[in-house]
Amino acid sequence: MKYTLHCFAESGNAYKAALMLNLCGADWEAQFVDFFNGGSKTEEYLALNELGEVPVLEAGDLVLSQSGVILDYLADTFEMFDSESVPEHREIMRWMFFDNHKLTGNLSTLRYLRAFTENGDGEVANFLVGRVNNALKIVDNRLADKEFIIGERPTIADVSMCGYMFFLDEAKVDTSLYPNVMAWLDRIKALPNWSHPYDLMPKRDAE
């Protein structure tokens, strides 16, 4: 089956799905969404995803949105990066929920403010810095004695949590404070078929 991923390279949430497709060796193509010019709010796009967000994955007649749902579907379909037991599944879900609420939610907004607006040093950004640092400290501590988030092998928890980590420079995060996180990212980059988001999906200026 050939998959179509509606995405754009600046989106860390879209990157989660794109990276998973690549890591699984899926046959897929990227369909550019011109997010910055309202491309996710058109009638055609809203017919695919009423939430008006990326990513959206088309798998035959199946249409999926929300990166966590897509990751879970691909893990089940390809039998890769999945849990090996019910307790492990719950642990994966625990870290994916943490990512969505504590990590991605704050890091993505900080990165947006600092990379795409002139409000990168305002009150909101300064608040987000504290939230991001708190989340990264938790992840860094978690990785002090683990190769990957769950243990010795990568799962969709890692794919989810790294989604915005390759934009840390754009968010102007001091990565020297998180050596375990940076070593973990190096291990992710060493996985077969890994690519940076800007190499994996179309950017807004390269349509």
C-alpha positions as CSV (number, residue, x, y, z in Angstrom):
1,M,0.0,0.0,0.0
2,K,1.1,3.5,-0.7
3,Y,0.5,6.1,1.9
4,T,-0.1,9.8,1.5
5,L,0.9,12.1,4.4
6,H,-0.4,15.6,4.4
7,C,2.3,17.6,6.0
8,F,4.9,20.4,5.9
9,A,8.5,20.3,7.1
10,E,8.2,23.0,9.7
11,S,5.7,20.9,11.7
12,G,7.1,18.6,14.4
13,N,3.8,16.8,14.7
14,A,3.9,16.0,11.0
15,Y,7.5,14.9,11.4
16,K,6.5,12.3,13.9
17,A,4.3,10.6,11.3
18,A,6.8,11.1,8.5
19,L,9.7,9.7,10.5
20,M,7.7,6.7,11.5
21,L,6.8,6.0,7.9
22,N,10.4,6.2,6.9
23,L,11.7,4.1,9.8
24,C,9.1,1.4,8.9
25,G,10.2,1.4,5.3
26,A,6.8,2.4,4.1
27,D,6.0,3.4,0.6
28,W,4.7,6.9,1.1
29,E,4.6,10.4,-0.4
30,A,4.3,13.8,1.2
31,Q,1.5,16.1,0.2
32,F,2.4,19.7,1.0
33,V,0.0,21.6,3.2
34,D,0.5,25.4,2.9
35,F,-0.2,25.9,6.6
36,F,1.2,29.4,6.8
37,N,-1.2,30.6,4.1
38,G,-4.3,28.9,5.4
39,G,-3.9,25.6,3.6
40,S,-5.2,23.6,6.5
41,K,-8.4,25.6,6.7
42,T,-9.7,25.1,3.1
43,E,-13.0,23.2,2.5
44,E,-11.1,20.4,0.8
45,Y,-8.7,20.0,3.7
46,L,-11.3,20.2,6.4
47,A,-13.2,17.4,4.6
48,L,-10.1,15.3,5.4
49,N,-9.6,16.6,8.9
50,E,-12.3,18.7,10.6
51,L,-9.7,19.9,13.2
52,G,-7.8,21.7,10.5
53,E,-4.4,20.4,11.6
54,V,-1.5,18.4,10.2
55,P,-0.7,15.6,9.9
56,V,-3.3,13.6,8.1
57,L,-2.5,10.1,6.8
58,E,-4.3,8.5,3.9
59,A,-4.1,4.7,3.9
60,G,-6.3,3.6,1.1
61,D,-9.9,4.4,2.2
62,L,-8.7,5.0,5.8
63,V,-8.0,8.6,6.8
64,L,-6.2,9.3,10.2
65,S,-5.3,12.5,12.0
66,Q,-3.5,13.3,15.2
67,S,0.1,12.1,15.3
68,G,-0.3,9.8,18.2
69,V,-3.1,7.9,16.4
70,I,-1.0,7.6,13.3
71,L,2.0,6.3,15.2
72,D,-0.2,3.7,16.9
73,Y,-1.7,2.6,13.6
74,L,1.7,2.3,11.9
75,A,3.3,0.5,14.8
76,D,0.4,-2.0,14.7
77,T,0.5,-2.3,10.9
78,F,4.2,-2.8,10.4
79,E,4.8,-4.5,13.8
80,M,7.6,-2.1,14.5
81,F,8.3,0.2,17.4
82,D,5.3,-1.3,19.2
83,S,4.8,-2.6,22.7
84,E,5.6,-6.2,23.6
85,S,3.2,-6.4,26.5
86,V,0.1,-4.7,28.0
87,P,2.1,-3.0,30.8
88,E,4.7,-1.8,28.2
89,H,1.8,-0.4,26.1
90,R,0.6,1.5,29.0
91,E,4.1,2.9,29.7
92,I,4.4,4.0,26.1
93,M,1.0,5.7,26.3
94,R,2.1,7.4,29.5
95,W,5.1,9.0,27.8
96,M,3.2,9.9,24.7
97,F,0.6,11.7,26.8
98,F,3.4,13.5,28.7
99,D,4.9,14.5,25.3
100,N,1.6,15.9,24.0
101,H,0.8,17.8,27.2
102,K,4.1,18.8,28.7
103,L,6.8,18.7,26.0
104,T,5.4,19.2,22.5
105,G,2.7,21.6,23.6
106,N,5.2,24.0,25.1
107,L,8.3,23.4,22.9
108,S,6.3,23.8,19.7
109,T,4.9,27.1,20.8
110,L,8.3,28.4,22.0
111,R,9.9,27.4,18.8
112,Y,7.1,29.1,16.8
113,L,7.5,32.4,18.7
114,R,11.3,32.4,18.3
115,A,11.5,31.1,14.7
116,F,8.5,32.7,13.0
117,T,7.6,35.8,15.0
118,E,9.2,38.8,16.6
119,N,7.9,37.8,20.1
120,G,10.7,35.4,20.9
121,D,11.8,37.2,24.0
122,G,8.5,38.4,25.3
123,E,6.6,37.5,28.5
124,V,4.9,34.4,26.9
125,A,8.2,33.1,25.5
126,N,9.9,33.5,28.9
127,F,7.1,31.6,30.6
128,L,7.4,28.8,28.0
129,V,11.2,28.6,28.6
130,G,10.5,27.5,32.1
131,R,7.9,24.9,31.0
132,V,10.2,23.5,28.3
133,N,13.2,23.3,30.7
134,N,11.1,21.5,33.3
135,A,10.0,18.9,30.7
136,L,13.5,18.4,29.3
137,K,14.9,17.8,32.8
138,I,12.3,15.1,33.2
139,V,13.3,13.5,29.9
140,D,17.0,13.9,30.7
141,N,16.6,12.2,34.0
142,R,14.6,9.4,32.4
143,L,17.4,8.8,29.9
144,A,20.2,8.7,32.5
145,D,20.2,4.9,32.6
146,K,18.2,4.1,29.4
147,E,19.0,3.9,25.8
148,F,15.5,4.9,24.8
149,I,12.4,6.1,26.6
150,I,11.0,2.7,27.5
151,G,14.3,0.8,27.8
152,E,16.8,-0.7,25.4
153,R,14.8,-0.4,22.2
154,P,13.0,2.4,20.4
155,T,9.2,2.6,20.4
156,I,6.6,5.1,19.2
157,A,7.2,6.9,22.5
158,D,10.6,7.9,21.2
159,V,9.2,8.8,17.8
160,S,6.6,11.0,19.4
161,M,8.9,12.7,21.9
162,C,11.6,13.5,19.4
163,G,9.2,15.3,17.0
164,Y,10.2,18.8,18.0
165,M,13.6,18.0,19.4
166,F,15.3,18.5,16.1
167,F,14.2,22.1,16.2
168,L,15.8,22.9,19.6
169,D,18.2,25.3,17.9
170,E,15.3,27.2,16.4
171,A,13.7,27.4,19.9
172,K,17.1,28.6,21.2
173,V,17.2,26.0,23.9
174,D,20.5,25.5,25.7
175,T,21.1,21.9,24.8
176,S,24.3,21.7,26.9
177,L,22.0,21.3,30.0
178,Y,20.6,18.0,28.7
179,P,23.4,15.7,27.7
180,N,21.3,12.5,28.0
181,V,18.7,14.0,25.7
182,M,21.3,14.9,23.1
183,A,22.9,11.4,23.3
184,W,19.4,9.9,22.8
185,L,18.8,12.1,19.8
186,D,22.1,10.8,18.3
187,R,20.9,7.2,18.8
188,I,17.6,8.1,17.0
189,K,19.6,9.7,14.2
190,A,21.6,6.4,13.9
191,L,18.4,4.4,13.2
192,P,18.1,3.1,9.6
193,N,16.2,5.5,7.4
194,W,16.3,8.4,9.8
195,S,16.1,11.9,8.1
196,H,15.9,15.4,9.4
197,P,12.4,17.0,9.0
198,Y,13.7,19.5,6.5
199,D,15.0,16.6,4.4
200,L,11.9,14.4,4.8
201,M,9.0,16.8,4.0
202,P,8.5,19.9,1.7
203,K,9.1,23.3,3.2
204,R,6.8,26.3,2.7
205,D,9.4,28.0,0.4
206,A,10.0,24.8,-1.7
207,E,6.5,24.0,-2.8
